[in-house]
């Protein structure tokens, strides 16, 4: 999913006999929470003509060292 990052965590635990061991787990951290999308600016006069979006590039890293970036776009542009 866009905005999710996987990372490994070492967890100390004990077995049924009380012997300690380390267990490796893969955790997922949401870098962009789903509810954040509902708060994106959608442009128009009420948002000063600013729209927000997430740009995703499969297989490449962007300037923030992720394959996605949250950007703002000005709807009042001229060419």
C-alpha positions as CSV (number, residue, x, y, z in Angstrom):
1,X,0.0,0.0,0.0
2,X,1.2,3.5,-0.7
3,X,2.5,5.1,2.4
4,X,3.4,1.9,4.3
5,X,6.9,1.0,5.4
6,X,8.0,-2.4,6.6
7,X,10.8,-2.7,9.2
8,X,12.2,-5.5,11.3
9,X,11.9,-5.6,15.1
10,X,13.8,-7.9,17.5
11,X,11.7,-9.1,20.4
12,X,13.2,-10.7,23.5
13,X,11.1,-13.6,24.8
14,X,11.4,-16.9,26.7
15,X,10.4,-20.4,25.7
16,X,8.2,-22.7,27.7
17,X,11.3,-23.7,29.8
18,X,12.2,-20.1,30.6
19,X,15.2,-20.0,28.2
20,X,15.6,-16.6,26.6
21,X,15.6,-16.1,22.8
22,X,15.3,-13.4,20.2
23,X,12.5,-13.4,17.7
24,X,12.4,-11.3,14.6
25,X,9.1,-9.8,13.5
26,X,8.2,-7.6,10.5
27,X,6.1,-4.6,11.4
28,X,4.3,-2.2,9.1
29,X,4.2,1.5,9.9
30,X,1.7,3.8,8.1
31,X,3.7,6.8,6.9
32,X,0.4,8.2,5.5
33,X,-2.6,7.3,7.5
34,X,-5.8,6.5,5.6
35,X,-7.7,9.3,7.4
36,X,-5.2,11.8,6.2
37,X,-6.5,11.4,2.6
38,X,-9.9,12.7,3.7
39,X,-8.3,16.0,4.9
40,X,-6.4,16.7,1.6
41,X,-7.2,20.1,0.1
42,X,-9.3,19.7,-2.9
43,X,-8.7,23.0,-4.6
44,X,-11.1,25.8,-5.4
45,X,-11.7,29.1,-3.8
46,X,-12.2,27.6,-0.3
47,X,-8.7,26.1,-0.4
48,X,-7.0,29.2,-2.0
49,X,-6.8,27.1,-5.2
50,X,-4.4,24.6,-3.7
51,X,-5.0,20.9,-4.2
52,X,-3.1,18.1,-2.4
53,X,-2.2,14.7,-3.7
54,X,0.2,11.8,-3.2
55,X,2.5,11.1,-6.1
56,X,3.7,7.5,-6.3
57,X,6.6,6.2,-8.5
58,X,6.9,2.4,-8.6
59,X,10.5,1.2,-8.2
60,X,12.2,4.6,-7.8
61,X,13.0,6.8,-4.8
62,X,12.0,10.4,-4.7
63,X,13.7,13.4,-2.9
64,X,12.2,12.2,0.5
65,X,13.9,8.7,0.1
66,X,10.5,7.1,-0.4
67,X,8.6,6.0,-3.6
68,X,5.8,8.5,-2.8
69,X,5.6,12.1,-1.8
70,X,2.8,14.3,-0.7
71,X,2.6,17.4,-2.9
72,X,0.5,20.6,-3.2
73,X,-0.5,21.9,-6.6
74,X,-1.6,25.5,-7.3
75,X,-4.6,25.6,-9.6
76,X,-3.9,29.2,-10.6
77,X,-0.9,28.4,-12.8
78,X,-0.1,29.9,-16.2
79,X,2.1,28.5,-18.9
